[in-house]
């Protein structure tokens, strides 16, 4: 039996390098990939945090933001071939449950969670159904391919806000997710993007990506600055990319403004100013997964329209995975891509 190296999630705060059998195609609709690697997600940091802030299943091959190159295809696969570069939807919907049939794939009852509760991409080879594979241009860098899954979530969620050219926006948090929202808001035509971020490294990065003003909430009055930047009205929309600050967004948007909650923390239970919400008739949206958005994301990545090469600040080999986790937890970085070097 052929084996391969893999990073295995062992339990809260623990992983190990282990040998696993090389997977083989067993279904004519499957594709076998050689993994390029996997980006580090904030969810990964929460899984390895103490106390743990997101669950995972011990014993799985870890990593859900993965990508790779086709090495073999099943007999029914005609649109992909060996050598093609592929980005992956690791949480692709089943297509046949009640929610999928109702046009709600993001609420799929059978969605796999590759890299969190099922085997993921921090290994040498992966077998995955063809419908979750999306081809990108041959020259696309693997580290940019690694942002596909979170970028799909951000892009799909942002469409709910119906952002217009000339709008104003406020983004809470300039971590990798906040940076993606900044880039998308700029590409959608926002004239002002005000970002709140306590870490200087990330404030500077936000300005490089497209923010028009970066605020340190520890020393500056964010609400006053947003009002100043918007002629006293408040922003047209606010994006929460932290996980526990949706209540703050209520005071940042204008009457009939829009709030997007995208930051994810299973333990977050913030209080909420209901009266302010209803008196100003503010619209609140949640964003989670980018179902059926991956085809668009593949085109966005290969187009170069977003400054993804600035959002991905570090490439670290898989043999130094703890270093990648520690750097992500330190927040002195943008997006980190972990390259397979086994």
N, C-alpha and C positions, 0 to 999 in steps of 0.2 A: 504493500500500500504506500502510495506517495504521500509525503507529509509536507506541511508548510509551516512557517512561523506565524504566530498571531499574538496580539495583545488581548488577554482575557480579563474580563472584569471578575474580580474575586469576592467583592463585597464592599461595604462603605470604606472609602479611602484606600482600596487595595486593587492592584492589577498585577498580572504576571505575564512573562513571555513563555508561551508553550507551543508545542507542536500539535497541529491538527491535521486530519486527513484533507487532501486536496479535493474540493468538491468537483463533481462531474455532472454534465447535463443528463437529466433523466426525463425531461419533457421536451417535445419538439418545439415548444414556444419559448425555450430558455436560451439565455446567452451567458457565456463564460467570459469573465473579465480578468485581466491582470490589474490589480489595484495599483493606482498611482499613489494613493494616500488618502488622508482624511483631515478635514479642518477641525479645529477645536471649537466646540459650541459652549455657550454659557451653561447649557443644560449639563454638559460633561463636568464643568467646574462644580455645579450644584450636586451632581451625583457623587463626586469625590470629596465634597466638603464635609466638615465635621462641626455640628451635626449635619447629616445628609439633608439636602434640600430638594432632591428629586430622586425617585426610586429607579432601580435598574435590576436586572436579573443576573445573579451570579452564574458564572460559567459560560456566558456568551462571548463571542468575539465582539469587541467593543468598537464604537465609532460609527456615526450615522451620516456624516457629511462627506461621503466618499465619491470617488470617480475612478475611471480606469480606461483600459484599452481592450477592445474585443480580441479574444484569442480563438474563440470557437462559437458557432451558432447552431441551434437546433434545426431540424429539417424543415420546420415551418417558417423559419425566419428568413425573409428575403430582402429586407430593407437595411440590414446591417451585415458587416463582413469583418473578418479579422483585420486588425490595424486601425479600425475606426475608434476615435476618441469619444468617450461616453460620459455624460453626467447622469446622475441617478436620482430618482424620486424614491427615497428609502421608506416612505410611508404611503405608497400608492394604494388607492382605494380598490376594493374588490370588484365594484361595478354591478353587483347583483343584490346587495342587501336592500332593505326598505329605504334607508337614507340615500344610498347611491341612486336608486331608481327614482327618488324624489328630487334629484338634482342637488343633493347635499353630500358630495363626496368627502368634504372635510369632516363630516360626522359619520363616516363609514363605520359600521359595526364590526368589521373584520380587518381593520387596518393593521398591517404589520408594523412593528417598531424596530426596524433593523438597526442594530448598533446600540439599542437601549434595552429591549426585551427579547430580541432575536439577533442572530449572528449578523455582524456588520462588516465594516470595510478596513479595519486595521489589521490586515493580513495580506497574503500574496495573491490569492485568487478568490473570486466570488462568482457564484451562479445566481442569476436573477431573471425573472420573467421579462420578456422583451418589451412589454408595454410600459415598463418603468425605466427604460433606457432612452436617452436623447442624445443624438449625435451633435458634436460641435466641430468647428473647422480644424483641420490637421495642425495648424500652427498655434492653437490655443494652449496656453501654459497650464499645466496641471494645478498649480496653486490657485489660479483663477477659476478653474473648473470646480474646485473645492467649495466655492461659496454658493453653488447653485441652489442647494436646499434652503438655506436661510434667506437668500435673495428672492426665491420664489414665494416664501412666506411673507416677506416684506412687501413685495410688489403686489401680490394678490390682496393683501390687507389694505394697502394704500389706495387701491382702486375704489374702496368703499367710501373714501372721503371725497371723491370727485374733485380733486384739486384742479384749479384753473390757473392759467398764466396770469401773473400779477398778484396771486394770493400771498398771504403771510403765514408763516408756520413757526411753531416752537417745538423743539425736540428735547425731551428729558433723557439725558444719558448719551454719551458719545463713545460707548463701547462698539464692538463690531456691528451690532444690529442698529444702533443709533446712527452710525456712519453710513450704513446702507440706506437708511431712510433719508438722511441728508442728501446723498447722491441722487436718490430717486426724486425727492422734492425739487431739487435744482433742475433735474432733467424735465420735470413736469412744468417748469416755468415759474416757480415761486420767486418773488422779488426780494423777500427777506426770509431768512431762516435763522432763528435765534436758538442757540443750543445751551443747555444747562449741563455742566459737567464739572465735578470738583477736582478731577485729576488734570494737572497742567498738560501732560503729554497728550492726553486725548482732546483737550480743548484746542491745542495747536493743530492736531490732526484734523479736527472738525473744520477748522478754518481752511485748511488745504483742500478738503473734500468739497467745500461749497457753502459752509455756514457763513452768514454775513456778520454774525456777532456771537461770541462765545462767552458765557457768563459763569463765574465761579459762585455757586449758590451758598458756599460757606462764608463768603465775604461780601456778596452783592445781593441786592433786592431784585430777584428775578421778575416778580410781578410788576414792579415799578419800571423795570427796563423794557419788558414786553409792551407795557402801555406807552412808554416813551417812543418805542420803535413803530408803534401802530397808531399814532395820533390819538391815544387815549382809548381806543376801541377794544383792544385785545386781538389776539391772533385769529385768523380764520380757522386754523386747526392746530391741534396739539397732539404729538405722538409720545406716548409713554413707553420708553424702551429700558426701563429699570426693573419694574415689577411691583413696586409698592407705593407709587406716587400718583395714582389716577386722581385722587382727591385734589392734588395741587393743580392739575390740569384745568379744573373747573374755574379757577381764578385767572387763567391765562388766555382763555378764548373769549371772543366777543359774544353778544347775544346771538343765538342760533348758530354758534360755532360748533365745531366737531372735534371729538376726542377719539383717539385710537389707542386702546390698551393692547400692547404687544409684549411688554416685559412679562416674563413667566417665572413665578416662584410659588411652589406648591404650599409654602407655609405663610405666604403673605395674606394678611387680613386687615387692610387699612380701613379706618373710619371714613365716611363719605358725607359731604355736605349736600344732602338731598335738596334742601330748600333752594340753594344757589343753582342747582342743576335745573329744577323745574321752573323757577322764575325767569331764567334766561333761555329756557327751552333749548338746552344744549343736547346735541345728539352724541351718543356714546356707542362706539363699535369695538368689538373684540376681533383680534386677528390671531390665527394659530398656525395652520398649515397651508401651503400653497398648492392645493390640489388642482390638477389640470392647468397649472401655470408654468410647468417645467419646459414645455416647448418654447414658450415665449422667452423664458430665462436663458435657454441655450442660445437663442438668437441675440439676446441682450449681451451675453458674455462675449460671444465671438465678434460682435459689432464694435466693441471698444467704446461705446457711448458713455459708460460709467467708469470712474477712476478706480477700478478694482485693484489695480497694481499698487495704489496708495493705501487702500483699505487693508490689503494683505501685507502686513508689515514684517512677518517672520516666516521662514521655512525651516523646520527643525526635523531631523531624521527620526524615524520611529524608534530607533535604538536609544534615543534620548527623550522618550515620551514624558517622563516625570518632569523634565525641564520645561516641556511645552505646557504641561498642566500648571506648574508653578508660575510661569510667566503669565498665563491667562488669568490666574487668580490674583496676580499682583496688579493687573489692569494697566501695566506700563507697556501696552501694545495695542495694535489693532487686531485684525484677524490673523490667526496662526494656522499654517498648513503643516501637517505632519506627513512627511514623505516616506514611503516605504523604502527601506534600505536593507531589508533582510537578505 
